[in-house]
Amino acid sequence: MRAETAGSLSVTFSGAPDGARLSGGTAGQGTLDLGAASYGGAFSPNVNVQKLRGSFVVSTKFGLTIQQSSQQLSTATVMAALAVPEPAFILRLDGLTLGTTPQVVQGQARLGVMTQHRLEIEVPSSVTEKNSQLHNAILFQVIAN
């Protein structure tokens, strides 16, 4: 995840109090570290594993804060999409299955307030250790309301 500023809005990512660790930089930049996980469970704090028939879901929470320098607006729309198509895993953000087309995650996000979001990655049982690494990114787009 990476923070960027375009126009008068800026987005900052942070670790949630009950979420996985955000590593690799400042609070606004870095990688959400889910650590190692398997059908047997997760090995990192605040990372959960739910066992399903034929798959398992690894999940955690993270924070997102939207700021506006002029403070003329009070809300914004948050959209999310995958950077590239994901053939093996299913990624969900706040229950929405992500694809390469942006979808509205939050229609009225209050500016200046950290909102928590839940990331879920569903891993099918057909995935082996050889092809188990996920190499994708979630792109966020924020539009002033």
N, C-alpha and C positions, 0 to 999 in steps of 0.2 A: 504494500500500500504506500502511496506517496501523496503528500499534500501539494496542492497547486493553487495558485491564485489567478483568476481570470476576471477581468472587470473589477467590480467592487466586492465580489464574494470570495472568501477563502474557506478551504475545507481542511480540518485537522483530524487525523485518526489517533485514537488512543486505546490503551488496554482498558477493558472494563474491570471493575473490582472483582467480579466473579467470572472473568474470562481468561483466555490464554494470554501468555506474555507477548507483548509487542517488542520485537528485538530489531537490532541493526540500525539504530539511529535515535533521533529525538522522538518525542511523543507523537509528532506529526508525520514521521516517515519510518518505514521499516517493513518488517515481515511479521505476520501473525504466526507465531511458532506453535504448531499443534503437536510437535514432537512425534514419537512413534505411537502408532495405534494399530490394533488388530481386532479380530472378532472377539478376542478374550478381554479386551479393555484398552484403556488409554494409559500412557505412562507419564503424562504431564499433568500438573495441577490445573483444575478448571477446564479440562477437556473431557467431554462425555462420550461414551459409546453406547449406542442402542442397537441391540441385536434384532434383526429381522430375518424372515425366511428368505434365504438366497442373497442376503447382503447385510451390511452393518452401516450405521450412520455415525460419523464423527462430528461433534458439534462444540461450539464455543461462542462466546459473546465478545464484542468489541464496541468501542465508542466512536462516535462521529460528531464533530462540532462544526457548525457553519457560522462564519462571522461575516459581517459587512462593515466596511470602514465608515460609510456615511451614516449608518444606522437609520436609514429612511424606510427600510423594509422590515417586516417582522417574521415573514415565513418564506420558505423556498420548497421546491419540489426536488426530491432526491430520486434519481434513476440509476439503475445498475445493469451491467451486461458483462458477459465473458469476453475476454480479449480475442480468443480463438475458439472454434467449436471444440467441445470436450466429448470424445468418443467413449471413454470408459467410465467416467465418474458423473454423478449427478450433483450439481451444486445448487443449493437453495440459500436465499437470503430472506430472512423473516418469513419463511414458508413459501416464497415464490421461487419456482424453478428457473434458473438463469440460462439464457442462451446468448447468442451474439447480438440480438436486438434489444436495445435498452427498454426496461420496464420500470414503471413507477413503484418504488419501494416505500416512499413516504410522501404523501401529497402536500402536507402542511407542516414541514419541519420548522420548529421555532429556532430563530437565529440566536446564537449566543448560548444555547443550552445543549449540553451533551446528550445525545440520544443513544440508547443501546440497541444494537442489532445482533441478530443470531445468524451465524454462518453454519450451515450443515453440508457435509460432504458424504454422499452415499457411495459406498464402495461395494460393487457386486462381488459375490463369492468367486466369480471366474477370474478375478484379478489375482495374479501371482506375485511373489516377491520381486521378480524380475521387472514387471511392468507396473509396480505399485506407486511409483512417485508421480505426483501431480505437478505438471508444469503449465500453469495457466495463471491468469490474473483477472481480478474483477475490476472493471472500469466504472467509476462513479461519475455521474453528470448531475450538477446542481443548477437549477434554474430558478431565478427569483420570481416570486409570485406577485 
